Amino acid sequence: MVIMGGLLKLILFCFCIYLLLKWLFKPVIQYFLKKAVNDFVKKNGGQFDPRYQHQSGRRPEQREGSINVDYVPPKKNDPKIPDNEGEYVDYVEIK
């Protein structure tokens, strides 16, 4: 009976420690994560801050289904290899 009482006290003690750590660590971890994110935003000039995203790169509204191409790369003058050049290799399946 004494062993069962000691075991019950141990389980209750572990459960209380678990709840205490859970309630204490959640705000502490949130604080440090928020601080790290704010430091990252300050370090990068605010370019990842959602409050400033609407100011940069604002485009006028377009009709649904319309296509707008901002950049077309220049065409290269690389000649294609003609079909008569090269080596033909016959495929043979080996079993």
Protein Blocks (a to p, Z undefined) as FASTA:
>chain_A
ZZmmmmmmmmmmmmmmmmmmmmmmmmmmmmmmmmmmmmmmmmnoommgmklmmmgopacd
ddehiacdfbdcdddfbdcddfkgccdddddddZZ
